[in-house]
Amino acid sequence: MPYTNPINYENAKSQFRIRYASDPVFRKKILNKGKRYYLKHIPEDRERSRRYRLKNKERLKQINWKGRIKYDFGITPEEYNLLLNLQKGKCAICEKPPTIRRLDIDHNHSTGIIRGLLCRSCNRFLGIIENNIIMMNKLDSYLLNNPLGRVAKIKIRTRNGKTIFTKKNGLSK
């Protein structure tokens, strides 16, 4: 143990860095040494990584999520939880609590400003019609004032056999 004294260790480390930065032959030697070790131990390293990922699946998922929301949206998990608490743990549109997945972070793609947390369905729907007010008005009008449904009185039978609607006005039953 040549470096029992921390001062000696720091001094040696500093000298190594200086030599590595200034001596290209030394740098090449060190890089080749690392490359040889890596190539020799690839199967073992891959197996060790695979076992670690299997053992720590939930931990790694949490770490990846933390990094992703920080990189994509610039918020921390604490800020996400604050948003979640402000929305009482529910989707901002349909007001349903999340089931399997966390609520998605909804943001304006032009400005990057976060608008709230949405369930997967609402987020996808909003993504499709986001900036198309005309289409939103047409959808609203269609759902509220569907002329075919009023004129023909078409009613639909569900898969479980329960009749929700039946057909009238000369159409087959």
C-alpha angles and dihedrals in degrees: 000000000000095000106054089133111073091215091059090048093052090046092051091047091051092049090049091053092049092049092045091052096045106034114065093188091054091045091052091049092052093046092049091049090054092045092051091050091048094049092047094051103037097116093047093047092049092049092047090049092048092051091047093050091049093047095046101035097133094043092051091046089054093047092049091049092050091051094045096052090045092050098038101037107013095237134120126229088255091057090047089053090049090055089046091052092048088055091046090243093297139112111273092229111034094022093223119140117244116269115192102345131049117256113273120244108245116207140166106259092210099050102019091229114150113237101183146289120298136184116248094259096050092043092053093045091049090048091057097049100023102130100017106098091167091058091048090053091048091051091049092048092047093052095045101037107029102165096194092055091052098044101041097030089218111186126191133224115217127222094260090059096252110137115227096168138009129201123256140169099065097314120126118270 
